[in-house]
């Protein structure tokens, strides 16, 4: 506990951003926060929801008492629950820590663009969420490396100030780093947001929590607390999966599980890309943790071996955008393939700037590479609003503590609607049908 208390007393260094506006003054450093729980032990805590297939949502929560049923009552009117579902529960131990009872219940079918009110385990407060729309437009929030600092709280408030449909998180959630109570604290911190909109996540290096010989496989807390719909996408691992929502196919890859040619993840990705029907999902997004393109001096080259193994598959499938975290800064590249600008390659964006305890990655390589169009070491979050089958708008909102300022934005045309790029989608995939 002494280490935990020391960790909670740490604060950020005051840093100056790179390539930021000359009139931008960074706010003072922010300390870490620990979110306590003082409600009855039978009541739900750490409530969050995620998408599970078409028209279904998974509700996850924790109770300290073990005799609470894994049930969710829900309906379209506050206090009036005309539907109910029963799910499963789990728990885990990590050294001297034992988690509470972790519940996961899938509910549905649900109507699109509808607010549902729900109660977990038959007691406690009422929650609500809103389902994504059935058709375009749809808006995604994209933010990585959240952690649980006062910067995190500010970022979440800025995110919540404007409406969105789904939050995408490319790794590094709680920064618990084996201190399991921090997983509980993180769950309580994000509950007001993650209980109302679906959060879809993939793992980062801080989720590993590997202890050789004792916990050699890692991801014990992450897999127990944040199960994603991997089975529905044909994946045998919670560390990589895909899902569809409103004309968009989203692929979540694992930077820290085997990705080399011939690995399970590699073969799964090839099969997943081959199944995409661009007439139904004209947009394809990929999220992973360690960036393949990065002009920051932090974490240089850490995504290179994964890029070499998998970049060709993404390019041949006309993936529109690739989001990464890990580097604690923001950077937007042009469309790229094999280290060169290519009009048919994905746009690569780093958004590892949610508010983590390790501070910002301030140093960039000079001169700036021609494929890097905007880079800045500031906390913030991104928004991708897909307007229709052909066009989308990306914006990055700098977090200056009083308002989320739009510091970078661009209009995008989907690759599936580009005659010169869409030609390679189906022919290239046909060559991998045997995988």
Order of alpha helices (4+ residues) and beta strands (2+ residues): alpha-beta-beta-beta-beta-beta-beta-beta-beta-beta-beta-beta-alpha-beta-alpha-beta-alpha-beta-beta-alpha-beta-alpha-beta-beta-beta-beta-beta-beta-beta-beta-alpha
